[in-house]
């Protein structure tokens, strides 16, 4: 079976890393043939991994050396359909690009089945007619959490075949985690004479809650907890976050690391991972950190209840502050921010909100409060993550879903 993957590969973020890990897996290579159609470019950090694993990788925005204009839209749509037909695909797999009208039209025009892989795309705002046209062409939906599946169903009215293929820990990270003793130095992490290191790993964009993390550090310091923060990631909000750290007087206790290639080393050097995102379908960093025996404090939203067993492997903090107040903490309106998120307790949509930094700080203080509790949580995090998020299990569920849908 030949799969044509339609995915944007402009930045090396969570979905893109999941894609490259999946497509290069031996069992995926044995099960399917692969072609990739990307958007503007194939990022240099991804290309060395992806290109050896696919037969072709091309941009649908180009015809040879000619860049096709955005308007009239039928030019790119026709180019995409012709490319798919030329590749003799058995299925088109659209990665997190919900309501991609060009993909839906190309699938319809070529007569090739369309499968949608949901990992965050349906959180964004789209016109309902565009969503309806896209949904009308979907043969099945592969969702990385139950939250992703329910968001697709509740927000957009999708009632077709859907399967949860719970996300997996990337093989390179998985191997490093298994080489790490998850019986972390609990006495060291909870020693009052030692500075606690809080890790944040995310794109520095408003919907990830970076400003809340910095306020949380300030709250911890005000409570007399000697803490520092290492932030892995980059993005459009970096300058604003650096300025916020200066204004709160915690800049000397924060290291902005930028894009980190060696994430295993990052996980090994932190005591707690803080993930105060306003929306999060899966949160790859949360499952990876737990595999290294790092407890996670995160917002109780979307898929976080599936990745974190609150009270056992970390703590989830209720998002009870209205989004209208987010600017008071340095948050900015983002085109990536959904107006609605999934509430797993109610199994319903609710307006976007955020967790107060005071509550996040109290959760971190609880996690590091005593050595015995911390050690128990670290051990439980590692055991659960390594069992539940094994990449081989993720691969097999993906193969089964594609086979069933097509």
C-alpha positions in Angstrom: 0.0 0.0 0.0 1.3 3.5 -0.9 0.6 6.4 1.4 0.9 10.0 0.3 1.5 12.0 3.5 0.3 15.6 3.3 2.1 17.4 6.1 3.7 20.8 6.7 7.3 20.4 7.7 8.4 24.0 8.1 9.3 23.7 11.7 10.6 20.8 13.8 7.8 20.7 16.4 5.8 17.9 18.1 3.8 16.6 15.2 6.7 16.8 12.8 9.0 14.8 15.1 6.2 12.2 15.6 5.9 12.0 11.9 9.6 11.4 11.2 9.8 8.9 14.0 6.8 6.9 12.7 7.7 7.0 9.0 11.3 5.8 9.7 10.2 2.8 11.9 11.1 -0.6 10.4 7.6 -1.9 10.7 6.1 1.1 9.0 8.7 0.9 6.2 7.8 -2.8 5.7 4.1 -2.2 5.7 3.8 0.8 3.4 5.5 2.8 0.6 5.7 6.5 1.3 5.6 9.8 -0.4 5.5 13.2 1.2 3.8 16.4 0.0 4.8 19.3 2.2 4.0 23.0 2.2 6.6 25.8 1.9 9.7 23.8 2.8 11.2 20.7 4.4 13.1 22.0 7.5 16.8 21.1 7.4 16.6 19.6 10.9 14.0 17.1 9.6 15.3 16.4 6.1 18.1 14.0 7.0 15.7 11.7 8.8 12.7 11.9 6.4 14.3 11.8 3.0 15.9 8.3 3.3 12.5 6.9 4.4 10.3 8.2 1.5 10.3 7.7 -2.2 9.6 11.3 -3.0 9.2 14.6 -1.1 7.8 17.6 -2.9 6.0 20.8 -2.3 2.5 21.2 -3.6 3.1 24.9 -3.9 5.6 24.4 -6.8 5.4 23.0 -10.3 9.0 22.2 -11.1 10.9 25.4 -10.3 7.8 27.6 -10.6 6.2 28.7 -7.4 2.4 28.6 -7.7 0.5 31.6 -6.5 -2.0 31.3 -3.7 -4.8 32.7 -5.9 -6.5 31.5 -7.9 -6.8 28.5 -5.5 -7.5 26.0 -8.2 -3.9 26.1 -9.4 -2.5 24.6 -6.2 -5.5 22.3 -5.8 -5.0 21.0 -9.3 -1.3 20.5 -8.8 -1.9 18.6 -5.6 -4.5 16.3 -7.3 -2.2 15.6 -10.2 0.7 14.9 -7.9 -1.4 12.4 -5.9 -2.6 10.7 -9.1 0.9 10.5 -10.5 2.2 8.8 -7.4 -0.5 6.1 -7.7 -1.4 6.5 -4.0 -3.7 4.1 -2.3 -4.5 6.6 0.5 -3.8 10.3 1.3 -3.0 10.9 4.9 -3.5 14.5 6.1 -1.5 15.2 9.2 -3.2 17.7 11.6 -4.3 19.9 8.7 -8.0 20.0 9.5 -10.3 21.6 6.9 -7.6 21.6 4.2 -9.9 22.3 1.3 -7.2 21.6 -1.3 -6.6 18.2 0.2 -10.3 17.4 0.3 -10.8 18.5 -3.3 -7.7 16.6 -4.5 -8.9 13.4 -2.8 -12.4 13.9 -4.3 -11.0 14.7 -7.8 -8.5 11.8 -7.8 -10.9 9.3 -6.2 -8.2 8.3 -3.6 -9.4 7.7 0.0 -8.5 10.4 2.5 -7.6 9.6 6.1 -7.1 12.4 8.6 -4.6 12.2 11.4 -5.8 14.5 14.3 -3.1 15.8 16.6 -4.2 19.4 17.2 -5.6 20.7 13.9 -9.2 20.7 14.8 -8.6 23.0 17.9 -8.0 25.9 15.5 -10.8 28.0 14.1 -12.1 27.2 10.6 -15.2 28.1 8.7 -17.9 25.5 9.2 -18.5 25.0 5.5 -14.8 24.3 4.9 -14.9 21.8 7.8 -18.0 20.1 6.4 -16.4 19.7 3.0 -13.3 18.2 4.6 -15.2 15.9 6.8 -17.3 14.7 3.9 -14.2 13.3 2.2 -12.7 11.6 5.3 -12.6 7.8 5.2 -11.4 7.6 8.8 -9.7 9.6 11.5 -6.6 8.6 13.5 -6.5 10.5 16.8 -3.5 10.7 19.1 -5.7 10.9 22.3 -9.3 10.5 23.2 -9.4 14.2 23.6 -8.4 14.7 20.0 -11.2 12.3 18.9 -13.8 14.1 21.1 -12.7 17.5 19.9 -13.2 16.4 16.3 -16.6 15.0 17.1 -17.9 17.7 19.5 -16.5 20.8 17.8 -17.0 19.9 14.2 -19.7 17.2 14.2 -17.6 14.4 12.8 -19.4 11.1 13.1 -17.4 8.8 10.9 -15.0 6.1 11.7 -12.3 7.1 14.3 -9.6 5.3 16.2 -7.4 6.5 19.1 -3.8 5.6 18.4 -2.3 6.9 21.6 0.9 8.8 20.9 4.2 7.1 21.6 7.6 8.1 22.9 10.1 8.7 20.1 12.5 5.7 19.7 15.6 7.8 20.3 14.1 9.3 23.5 12.8 5.9 24.5 16.2 4.3 24.2 17.8 7.0 26.3 15.1 6.7 29.0 15.7 3.0 29.3 19.3 3.7 29.9 18.4 6.1 32.7 17.8 4.9 36.3 14.3 6.2 37.0 15.0 5.9 40.8 15.8 9.6 40.7 17.8 11.3 43.4 14.8 12.2 45.5 16.8 13.3 48.5 18.6 15.7 46.2 15.5 17.0 44.5 13.8 17.8 47.9 16.9 19.0 49.7 16.2 22.5 51.0 19.9 23.3 50.6 19.7 22.6 46.8 18.1 24.7 44.2 15.1 23.0 42.5 15.3 23.0 38.7 12.0 23.3 36.9 11.9 22.4 33.2 9.7 23.9 30.6 9.7 22.5 27.1 7.4 24.0 24.5 7.2 26.3 21.5 7.4 29.8 22.9 3.9 30.9 21.8 1.1 32.2 23.9 -1.1 29.1 23.9 1.7 27.1 25.6 1.5 29.3 28.7 5.1 30.4 28.9 4.2 33.6 30.7 2.4 31.5 33.3 5.6 29.4 33.9 7.6 32.6 34.6 5.0 33.9 37.0 5.0 30.5 38.7 8.7 30.7 39.3 8.2 34.2 40.8 5.5 32.7 43.1 7.8 29.9 44.2 10.6 32.4 45.0 8.2 34.6 47.0 7.2 31.5 49.0 10.9 30.9 49.9 11.5 28.0 47.6 15.0 28.2 46.0 14.1 27.4 42.4 15.4 28.0 38.9 13.9 27.3 35.5 15.3 26.0 32.2 13.2 26.6 29.1 13.8 24.5 26.0 12.2 25.8 22.9 11.9 28.9 20.8 9.1 30.9 19.1 7.5 34.2 18.5 7.1 35.1 22.2 10.7 34.6 23.3 11.6 38.4 23.5 8.4 39.1 25.4 9.1 36.3 27.9 12.6 37.4 28.5 11.3 40.9 29.2 8.6 39.5 31.5 11.3 37.6 33.5 13.3 40.9 33.9 10.2 42.7 35.1 9.4 40.1 37.7 13.0 40.0 38.9 13.6 36.3 38.1 15.7 36.7 34.9 18.8 35.5 36.7 17.1 32.3 37.6 15.9 31.4 34.1 17.9 30.0 31.2 16.3 30.3 27.7 18.0 27.4 26.0 16.4 27.8 22.5 15.9 24.7 20.4 17.4 21.7 22.3 18.6 18.8 20.2 19.5 16.6 23.1 16.2 16.4 25.0 17.3 13.3 27.0 20.0 15.3 28.7 17.4 18.1 29.4 15.1 15.6 31.1 17.9 14.1 33.2 18.8 17.5 34.6 15.4 18.7 35.8 13.4 17.9 38.9 9.9 18.8 37.7 8.4 19.5 34.2 5.9 22.4 34.2 3.5 22.4 31.3 0.9 25.2 31.8 -0.6 25.1 28.3 -4.0 26.5 27.6 -4.7 23.7 25.2 -2.8 20.4 24.5 -4.0 17.4 22.6 -1.2 15.1 23.8 1.9 17.0 25.0 4.8 14.8 23.8 7.2 16.5 26.3 4.9 15.3 29.2 5.1 11.7 28.3 8.9 11.9 27.5 9.7 13.6 30.8 7.7 11.0 32.8 9.7 8.2 31.0 12.8 9.7 32.6 11.2 9.7 36.0 10.3 13.4 36.1 7.0 14.2 37.7 4.9 16.7 35.7 2.7 19.6 36.8 0.3 20.6 34.0 -3.0 22.2 33.3 -6.0 19.9 33.5 -7.2 20.3 29.9 -7.7 18.3 26.7 -5.4 15.2 26.6 -3.4 16.0 29.8 -5.7 13.7 31.9 -4.7 10.8 29.6 -0.9 11.4 29.8 -0.7 12.3 33.5 -2.2 10.3 36.3 -2.8 13.1 38.7 -1.6 12.4 42.2 0.4 9.4 40.9 2.8 10.6 38.2 2.3 14.3 38.6 -0.4 16.9 39.4 -3.0 18.5 37.2 -4.1 22.0 38.0 -7.6 23.2 37.2 -7.8 25.9 34.6 -10.4 28.2 36.3 -9.3 31.7 35.2 -11.1 33.2 32.3 -9.1 33.7 29.1 -10.1 37.4 29.2 -7.7 37.8 32.1 -4.7 36.2 30.4 -3.2 39.4 29.2 -2.7 40.5 32.8 0.0 37.8 33.1 1.7 38.6 29.8 -0.4 36.4 27.5 -1.2 37.5 24.0 -3.9 36.5 21.6 -2.6 33.8 19.3 -4.0 32.5 16.0 -3.1 29.1 17.4 -5.4 29.5 20.4 -8.8 27.8 20.3 -11.8 29.6 21.7 -12.9 26.2 23.0 -11.1 23.3 24.7 -12.0 19.8 25.8 -13.0 19.2 29.4 -12.3 15.5 30.0 -14.2 15.3 33.3 -17.4 16.6 31.7 -16.7 15.1 28.3 -17.7 18.4 26.8 -16.3 21.6 25.3 -15.7 24.6 27.5 -14.3 28.1 26.9 -10.5 28.4 26.9 -9.1 29.3 30.3 -5.9 29.1 32.2 -4.5 28.0 35.6 -3.3 30.7 38.0 0.4 30.7 38.6 -0.2 30.6 42.4 -2.0 27.2 41.9 0.8 25.9 39.7 3.4 27.0 42.2 1.5 25.2 45.0 1.3 22.0 42.9 5.1 22.1 42.4 5.7 22.7 46.1 3.5 19.7 46.8 5.5 17.5 44.4 8.9 18.4 45.9 7.6 18.6 49.5 9.0 15.3 50.8 11.6 12.9 49.5 9.5 9.7 49.9 6.5 11.1 48.0 8.7 12.5 45.3 10.5 9.2 44.8 7.2 7.3 44.6 5.9 9.8 42.0 9.1 9.6 39.9 9.0 5.8 39.9 5.3 5.7 39.0 5.9 8.2 36.2 8.6 6.2 34.6 6.8 2.8 34.9 3.5 4.2 33.5 5.0 6.1 30.7 7.3 3.3 29.5 4.3 0.9 29.5 1.5 3.1 28.1 3.4 5.1 25.5 5.7 2.5 24.0 6.3 3.4 20.4 6.0 -0.1 19.1 2.4 -0.1 20.4 1.7 3.2 18.7 3.1 1.9 15.4 1.0 -1.2 15.5 -2.2 0.7 16.2 -1.4 3.1 13.3 -0.9 0.1 10.9 -4.2 -1.4 12.1 -6.1 1.8 11.6 -4.8 2.5 8.1 -5.5 -1.1 7.1 -9.1 -1.0 8.5 -10.0 2.4 7.0 -8.6 1.7 3.5 
